[in-house]
């Protein structure tokens, strides 16, 4: 429902369909007939945001309520931002074209720390004061945040009015019901602080994360908005289960999304079929933290392939564990088109895999690579991390050795009928210590040390069959700063935005020197955040957030990492982490 006055400048920007709305399945309501207007804000480009499952879930839930109209807005590219400024037009929501200032709520999903500068960017483009105190008592939207980064909300605490910690499906509806009854913002916030899973920074309450208990009955977006342009993940995303039975000590998602909760194959198959009919997508991605740990995987894929094969719909399993990769699963997911298979050993040596609790052996890795190559695949990608706690140069060299071993396995494969060009891609990220993980006590390697390790690995790879990619260590450094930060970082963030920071997650737009200047202007350093090591008895900025897993358990796992001792997955043996999840199933009677 794009407004006429926007048409003149949309012709001057790249990909104007990012800003027009009008997509298939978009929800339009009469704003005169709703009590609450909610703008769901994704602090990145349209193509990124429209790939996010969370926006589809919450957009559908809120719009199912007749008294709410939920719309969408995204961070505009620089050419569009310039047009908004030149034409004195506020950043607007796609469905109505109305300024974000006209809404009751502006809800940001916090998926990645490097998107924080885009929050400031979007608020400025909407002419909404950045600091919560500057909006107090005035007619501006309430700014609400949620998502994985909200588990350490302190770097954004001076900017947001409230945060949702944990699953948002139920608590967001409760917040809307509360606001419908009382729109006095001060009184509303005081009542919000009493709701489980809600953090109000101005009131400094202790918060226990919110959990959707009956996940099989939780809302599934079967009628999502279909973008008018290609987006990053242009497909049906089917969330088969939430949580993870593993305990990889670096992985924040594996701890904050506990306990593991599954959906039944029957409901998932029905949801996939309905979504296909409502969208026409030709790919279904089975989403989870580790899809091979879903107990109904074979049953589900069998049900899906009964109709997806006929409909020429591809199935993809993007999070397959190496030790659970089988020929049967490969057959079920490669019927329509073949793509590069991706696996995540995370570390090259067995010693480091034990340190991080990957519970993965060299034999597991070799067997999986053999299956891939024997099936006719000639391209695989292996993900690793550098800078892990306790890492040695020998552990880094083992990454190169493992990649070389993969090359050797290709030439020893059984199926040699098709001799395609081989590519083994080694993709390496720098370790970022995250809140609520066993490695939250550890500091990140200094920047120069990360560069040295990247060069060491590069020099150790001497095969033209191996492609080596690595993430910019400067980006990882800033990510660690905000992942572990406190309230003082709100000032740094605002200063960086003033200097021009935005789209920091995009390599071509990231300006590290600008961030250095912002920290200098605020009399802070990045190193005091990203390299800091915490004693077990120290208070951390996020300690007031109860993520369900006890700090005592995190300490225990950190100690076990130092001795190279592993912990069984939750299905094999309950480790008493505090979330009370056993055998991969909920035990809420103990909560």
Buried (B, 14 or more C-beta within 10 A) or exposed (E): BBEEEBEEBBEEBEBBEBBBBEBEBBBEBEBEEBBBBBBBBBBBBBBBBBBBBBBBBBBBBBBEBEEBBBBBBBBBBEEBBBBBEEEEBBBBBBBBBBBBBBBBBBBBBBBBBBBBBBBBBBBBBBBBBBEBEEBBEEEBBBBBBBBBBBBBBBBBBBBBBBBBBBBBBBBBBBBBEBBBEEEEBEEBBBBBBEBBBBBBBBEEBEBBBBBBBEBEEBBBBBBBBBBBEEBEBBBBBBBBBBBBBBBBBBBBBBBBBBBBBBBBBEBBBBBBBBBBEBBEBBBBBBBBBBBBBBBBBBBBBBBBBEEBBEEEBBBBBEBBBBBBBBEEBBEBBBBBEBEEBBBBBBBBBBBBBBBBBBBBBBEBBBBBBBBBBBBBBBBBBBBBBBBBBBBEEEBBBBBBBBBBBBBEBBEEBEEEEEEEEBBBBBBBBBBBBBBBBBBBBBBBBBBEBBBBBBEBBBEBBEBEBBBBEBBBBBBBBBBBBBBBBBBBBBBBBBBBBEBEBBBBBEEEBBBBEBBBBBBEBBEBEBBEBBBBEBEEEEEBBBEBBBBBBBBEBBBBBBEBBEEBEBBBBBBEEBBEBBBBBBBBBBEEEEE
